[in-house]
Amino acid sequence: SFRLAFASALISLLSLFRTEGKSESSWTMASLCSICCIVALLLACAGCSGFLAAPGHDTSAWIGASYTPSSASNSLWWWRFAEHEQEVRRELSWAHSTLGFTALRMFLHTTVYEGDSGKTLLANMEKFLKIAEANSIGVGFVFFDDCWSTSGASLTTPCKPVKGRHNGCWKTSPQAADRTTVERHRPYVVDVATKFKADKRVLWWEIYNEPHATMGPKGYSIALREASYTWLKTADVTQPVLSCWDDNNDTDVVDTHHYSSNFEAWTSAVYANPAKGAFVTEAGSRWYQGYNSDSGSTLMVVTWLQALRQLHANWLAGKQPCSVNGANVTYAPGAMVSWELMVGNSNTRWHWNTKDGSPEPAIPWDAHLFPDGTPISLTEAAALRNLTTGRDDFIYYNASLPPSALLPHDSYITVTGRTQVIMWAANLKTRMTDGVAEAAIWVGEKADTAGLIVRQQWTVKSSMAGYYVGVNGGSKTLTVERWTPNISPTLGSFDLSTRENGLILNGWNLLRVAIVGNTTSVWFNPMHSDAVDADGAPRSVKPLIVAVDDNPNDPEQIASGDLALVAVGDDMKADYISLLPLSVLPPEYR
């Protein structure tokens, strides 16, 4: 290895100092030769040797999202912590157990501090940290934010979200009226930092989220960022101090945000300053209906992070490859994925550009969990758990992505459908019996048949058998059928046109199928209103179809088989295909 070779050359050089009877010229020539050997080794091997220094702060284990309780609409909820405490306990438990999250990014607000000079805020931060610690979650706190509304922050009247308006209740911190002097906010920063400056439950301090140089008064945000960095360092905080955008004089770690599927750009930003390392405090969003590409979906982010972790492991072991785009992977970054933890009243399930009154999206643009704890995607949840814990729950998984840190865009499987069934199969090593299959599917209005076949098999007559679950693009009908050579009964159906988010034609839809014995349960595009009742209280997300294959006169039930995709009449795109054990579902569906 490089370390042994380097040590050997160094010992040879040092031994020259002990050599007697050598002429000065002989010693000089020998020493120069040894020095040349060492330099050559350094130049040839340092890139993968571990010789280069790693940054001072390791963020690689910080995987999570921003958090606002699902029933709250902005960061002013800290003033009413008691109203949300049980919700916080429930949702942080899911963050750890369901997603494997190790960190949460928490936005504070100047208005809450100024309500009583920090008494309520500091007390509630302590309560929150205790709950987070009980769930093995570290916390990073954000002091200031230039998103979204510059007025209307109220401690007494919670903001009511407007349907379709992304982050419609989010308030800048400080508000426009509170941007009097920079010095006004020194007590806020210093009091919070002083109380928690050596607290191991706090992972980082983030001065400013997306400061805008032109937000009034002009230059105020940048001046506040600069002053706050000095205040925090003077307070002698033990945690790293961060602030975006990217690298700047007021951040100890490159603090970068990305909303695209061009991961070459992500990688360039992350390795822009190797001496500082990096942390992606806003790491992508999913595809949103009406757009041609996603904004850095969760599974793309996971694939990218895993690729960087492997390159970093190679670097530590002195193996190739250990660099990307010419940068040595001396560290791997952490990431706050898909903006926030909960699908809730912040309304970030809608895109930035959606209009007021827009219907519920087919698939939320941001967030990970519905208010009842159901993941938006079981596939994403399992991939995140695997990233943070190493636990692999997948029976089968196909994200259609290469293991690369330079992903140029998302990719998918195309199942060509014309006049007959043409199929893609997972070719499972062990035939599936019971389990949960999930896939994202993209269909057109000419699709007669498009979806999944569970327990798929070929009969002796080369006919296909299995339980088909899919949609008809023309009628917008979701059906469950048993396909056998002799008879193919419809076991259940649902008219998707009766649902607000229904079936999105020429766009991505989420299909989830659980099969237990002779019962097939089907979820399609679960939405926020499925997970809360009329009063906003959480309720279980129910399947749209529960089909039982129990006709005693029709014994051709299918006990096991493969997992397959099928299309008839029109092409179908499919992505993020997985098969998981029943343990990922609530007990009533296992």
Secondary structure, 3 states (H helix, E strand, C coil): CHHHHHHHHHHHHHHHCCCCCCCHHHHHHHHHHHHHHHHHHHHHHHHHCCCCCCCCCCCCCCEEEECCCCCCCCHHHHHHHHHHHHHHHHHHHHHHHCCCCCEEEEECCHHHHHHCCCHHHHHHHHHHHHHHHHCCCEEEEEEEECCCECCCCCCCCCCCCCCCCCCCCCECECCHHHCCCCHHHHHHHHHHHHHHCCCCCEEEEEEEECCCCCCCCCCHHHHHHHHHHHHHHHCCCCCCEECCCECCCCCCEEEEEECCCCHHHHHHHHCCCCCCCEEEEEECECCCCCCCCCECCHHHHHHHHHHHHHHHHHHHHCCCCCEECCEECCCCCEEEEEEECECCCCCCCCCCCCCCCCCCCCCCCCCCECCCCCECCHHHHHHHHHHHHCCCCCCEEECCCCCCCCCCCCCCEEECCCCCCEEEECCCCCCECCEEEEEEEEECCCCCEEEEEEEEEECCCCCEEEEEEEEECCCCEEEEEEECCCCCCEEEEEEHHHCCCCCCECCEEEEEEEEECCEEEEEECCCHHHCECCCCCECCCCCCEEEECCCCCCCCCCCCEEEEEEEECCCEEEEEEEEECHHHCCHHHC
